[in-house]
Amino acid sequence: MGYFEFLDYLGTGVFAISGALVAMRRRLDPFGVFIIGFVTAVGGGTIRDILLGNQPVMWMQQTIYVFISLFSIVLAILFRNHLKYINRSLSLFDTIGIGIFTIIGTKTGINHHLSAIICVALGTITATFGGVVRDILCSRVPIIFKKEIYATACIFGGIVFIILYRLGVSTDFSYIFTILTVVIIRLIAVKYKLSLPPFSQKE
């Protein structure tokens, strides 16, 4: 298994845990927890594959994504009482997930020889749209549509990855540096309550 595949599997597991934590906070039943966790894990990649015309989508071709998601959700359920600071745990898992999936989506665009802006868009979609579907199913306003710096961190991460790739920087360093870029931007934004200014309209 290559480093790229490892990151893909790791991101799937992390997002599955993130989705399961949200579902448990909403007090859903076990079926609901599994559905929300799975949708969070594969939702962004599914939309990416549909946009690229990759059919069937990745988790239908490789059932390992299904098994990783299910295993991760079971772990989240079993250790839910040990996640004392569940809000912090959710934020951490979500942040790591978007960092990893930003790379996955951006690299997929590069492999398809798409323009830089489309590669960054694919990275952002892969990283955030699983969370969008999760939040909609849980009757929440998706976090990327609010003023929090979330998708913006993915965009910066995608740009960084493109630059490093075109400079010929080693793959391992590019992966790690891009993930750290997304995670650090997101954590700083949360810690210091940084946000984009919301639009308002006078009555």
C-alpha positions as CSV (number, residue, x, y, z in Angstrom):
1,M,0.0,0.0,0.0
2,G,1.4,3.4,-1.0
3,Y,1.5,6.6,1.0
4,F,-1.3,8.1,-1.1
5,E,-3.6,5.1,-0.5
6,F,-2.8,5.1,3.2
7,L,-3.8,8.8,3.5
8,D,-7.0,8.0,1.6
9,Y,-7.9,5.2,4.0
10,L,-6.9,7.3,7.0
11,G,-9.1,10.2,5.8
12,T,-12.0,7.9,5.3
13,G,-11.7,6.6,8.8
14,V,-11.3,10.0,10.4
15,F,-14.3,11.4,8.6
16,A,-16.4,8.4,9.5
17,I,-15.6,9.0,13.2
18,S,-16.4,12.7,12.7
19,G,-19.8,11.9,11.2
20,A,-20.6,9.4,13.9
21,L,-19.8,11.9,16.6
22,V,-22.2,14.4,15.1
23,A,-24.9,11.8,14.8
24,M,-24.5,10.8,18.5
25,R,-24.6,14.4,19.5
26,R,-28.0,14.6,17.6
27,R,-29.1,11.5,19.6
28,L,-29.7,9.4,16.5
29,D,-30.3,5.7,16.7
30,P,-27.5,3.2,15.8
31,F,-28.8,3.0,12.1
32,G,-28.7,6.8,11.9
33,V,-25.2,6.9,13.4
34,F,-23.9,4.4,10.8
35,I,-25.6,6.3,7.9
36,I,-24.3,9.7,8.9
37,G,-20.8,8.3,9.6
38,F,-20.7,6.6,6.2
39,V,-22.1,9.5,4.3
40,T,-19.5,11.8,5.9
41,A,-16.7,9.5,5.0
42,V,-17.5,8.9,1.3
43,G,-19.8,11.9,0.4
44,G,-17.1,14.2,-0.9
45,G,-15.3,11.5,-2.8
46,T,-18.5,10.4,-4.3
47,I,-19.4,13.8,-5.6
48,R,-15.8,14.2,-6.9
49,D,-16.1,10.9,-8.8
50,I,-19.5,11.9,-10.3
51,L,-18.1,15.2,-11.5
52,L,-15.1,13.4,-13.1
53,G,-17.3,10.7,-14.7
54,N,-15.7,7.9,-12.6
55,Q,-18.4,5.3,-12.5
56,P,-19.0,3.3,-10.4
57,V,-17.7,5.6,-7.6
58,M,-14.7,4.6,-5.6
59,W,-16.4,2.9,-2.6
60,M,-18.5,0.7,-5.0
61,Q,-15.4,-0.4,-6.8
62,Q,-13.3,-0.9,-3.6
63,T,-15.3,-2.1,-0.7
64,I,-12.4,-1.5,1.6
65,Y,-13.8,2.0,2.0
66,V,-17.0,0.5,3.3
67,F,-15.2,-1.7,5.8
68,I,-13.0,1.1,7.0
69,S,-16.0,3.4,7.5
70,L,-17.9,0.7,9.4
71,F,-14.9,-0.2,11.6
72,S,-14.3,3.5,12.4
73,I,-17.9,4.1,13.3
74,V,-17.9,1.1,15.6
75,L,-14.8,2.5,17.3
76,A,-16.5,5.9,17.8
77,I,-19.6,4.2,19.3
78,L,-17.5,1.9,21.6
79,F,-15.3,4.8,22.9
80,R,-18.0,7.5,23.0
81,N,-18.0,7.7,26.8
82,H,-14.2,8.2,26.8
83,L,-14.5,11.2,24.5
84,K,-15.0,13.5,27.4
85,Y,-14.5,16.7,25.4
86,I,-16.6,15.5,22.4
87,N,-16.8,19.0,20.8
88,R,-13.0,19.2,20.8
89,S,-12.7,15.7,19.5
90,L,-15.2,16.4,16.8
91,S,-13.3,19.5,15.7
92,L,-9.9,17.7,15.7
93,F,-11.2,14.7,13.7
94,D,-12.9,17.0,11.2
95,T,-9.9,19.2,10.8
96,I,-7.5,16.2,10.2
97,G,-10.1,14.8,7.7
98,I,-10.3,18.0,5.6
99,G,-6.5,18.2,5.5
100,I,-6.1,14.7,4.2
101,F,-9.0,14.9,1.7
102,T,-7.8,18.2,0.3
103,I,-4.7,16.4,-0.9
104,I,-6.7,13.4,-2.2
105,G,-9.0,15.6,-4.3
106,T,-6.3,17.9,-5.6
107,K,-4.0,15.0,-6.5
108,T,-6.9,13.4,-8.3
109,G,-7.4,16.5,-10.4
110,I,-3.7,16.6,-11.2
111,N,-3.8,12.9,-12.3
112,H,-6.6,13.8,-14.7
113,H,-4.5,16.7,-16.1
114,L,-6.9,19.4,-15.1
115,S,-6.1,23.0,-14.6
116,A,-4.9,24.2,-11.3
117,I,-8.1,26.0,-10.3
118,I,-10.1,22.9,-11.0
119,C,-7.7,20.8,-9.0
120,V,-8.1,23.1,-6.0
121,A,-11.9,23.0,-6.5
122,L,-11.9,19.2,-6.5
123,G,-9.7,19.2,-3.4
124,T,-12.2,21.5,-1.6
125,I,-15.2,19.5,-2.8
126,T,-13.6,16.2,-1.6
127,A,-12.7,17.7,1.8
128,T,-16.0,19.5,2.5
129,F,-19.0,18.0,0.7
130,G,-19.2,14.9,2.9
131,G,-19.7,17.3,5.8
132,V,-22.3,19.3,3.8
133,V,-24.4,16.2,3.3
134,R,-23.9,15.2,6.9
135,D,-25.1,18.6,8.2
136,I,-28.1,18.7,5.9
137,L,-29.2,15.2,7.0
138,C,-28.7,16.3,10.6
139,S,-30.8,19.5,10.0
140,R,-27.8,21.8,10.5
141,V,-26.6,24.7,8.3
142,P,-23.5,23.3,6.6
143,I,-20.4,24.7,8.2
144,I,-18.9,25.8,4.9
145,F,-21.9,28.1,4.3
146,K,-21.3,29.9,7.6
147,K,-18.7,32.5,8.3
148,E,-16.2,30.0,9.8
149,I,-12.8,29.5,8.0
150,Y,-13.3,26.0,6.8
151,A,-13.4,25.6,3.0
152,T,-11.0,28.6,2.9
153,A,-8.4,26.4,4.7
154,C,-8.9,23.7,2.1
155,I,-8.5,26.2,-0.8
156,F,-5.2,27.4,0.7
157,G,-4.1,23.8,1.2
158,G,-4.9,23.0,-2.4
159,I,-2.9,26.0,-3.7
160,V,0.1,25.0,-1.5
161,F,0.0,21.5,-2.8
162,I,-0.2,22.6,-6.5
163,I,2.8,24.9,-5.9
164,L,4.9,22.2,-4.2
165,Y,4.0,19.7,-6.9
166,R,5.0,22.1,-9.7
167,L,8.3,22.9,-7.9
168,G,9.1,19.2,-7.9
169,V,9.1,18.9,-4.1
170,S,9.1,15.3,-2.8
171,T,5.7,13.7,-2.5
172,D,6.0,12.8,1.1
173,F,6.9,16.4,2.1
174,S,4.2,17.8,0.0
175,Y,1.6,15.6,1.6
176,I,2.7,16.4,5.2
177,F,3.2,20.1,4.6
178,T,-0.3,20.5,2.9
179,I,-2.0,18.7,5.7
180,L,-0.3,20.8,8.3
181,T,-1.2,24.0,6.3
182,V,-4.9,23.1,6.4
183,V,-4.9,21.9,10.0
184,I,-2.9,25.0,11.3
185,I,-5.1,27.5,9.4
186,R,-8.3,25.8,10.7
187,L,-7.0,25.5,14.4
188,I,-5.8,29.1,14.5
189,A,-9.2,30.2,13.1
190,V,-11.1,28.2,15.8
191,K,-8.8,29.3,18.6
192,Y,-8.9,33.0,17.8
193,K,-12.4,33.0,16.4
194,L,-11.3,34.2,13.0
195,S,-14.0,34.3,10.4
196,L,-14.9,35.7,7.0
197,P,-17.3,38.7,7.2
198,P,-20.9,37.6,6.6
199,F,-23.0,39.4,4.0
200,S,-26.0,41.4,5.3
201,Q,-28.8,43.3,3.5
202,K,-30.7,46.2,4.9
203,E,-34.4,45.8,5.2
